[in-house]
């Protein structure tokens, strides 16, 4: 039987019901991250072309950041926090070329880059060195950029199906879940595949539609196992460590997105729900 990590569910909070108003969402809560100090949560609202900001301490809505570049609205489908506290948004243009947008935490547009060079960017992550990594669904290509918009390198990772989520660790390795193939692949920044996490059926932690992925401070990999109602933890080498959250112990159902904070908390959202559950680790995840 899979081991579980000690800790407790701090609570579930409704961060935005369905609707068009301030702090409301056009669908379930997805594509979110936390500030470096773990006090602020940034949540994309793709259908309304904006990012909502919440206080994780009070669990209160702060502000909305419209995802607008040169007067044009863009869908927000991916978000990361840079070392200086600015936020980086994967900005998809349905009637114009997509780009990556940078905003201050208060919502001021700083600049944007890679417009017309990333096709349809279905996934994005920002690593610890402020390298922005984008997956172009049209060409199945990964591109890596600095925050000034200079292309660092690109490669084709030979992954299958729609790639909708990515993460990265402290070494800049890129973690890509292939949800239709029930596996998670890890790549070097230069593009070489290092290994694939592909648990065997019946092992107790096999995948069924792996979705959101995240890494902690020592590069353990956490995977939302959507179809099996659990979040599993793997070592930096891809060895299964534990089922961090499970349906039986923590009332997990259809976990889709997650992030880890600097304050040893794991936040995750459900498919088709507008709330986030907060899990506090009994010991440090860093």
ABEGO torsion letter per residue (X at the ends): XBBBBBEBBAEBBBAEBBEABBGBBABBBBGBBBBAAGABBBBBBAAAGBBBBBBAAAGBBABBBBBBBGGBBBBBBEBBBBAAGBBBBBBBBAABBBBBBBBBAAGBBABBBGBGAAEBBABBBBBAAGBBBBBBAAAGBBBBBBAAGBBABBBBAGBBEBBABBBBBAAGBBBBBBAAAGBBBBBBAAGBBABBBBBBBGAGABBBGBBBBBBBAAGBBBBBBAAAGBBBBBBAAGBBABBABBAAAAGBBGBABBBBBAAGBBBBBBBGBABBBBBBBABBAX
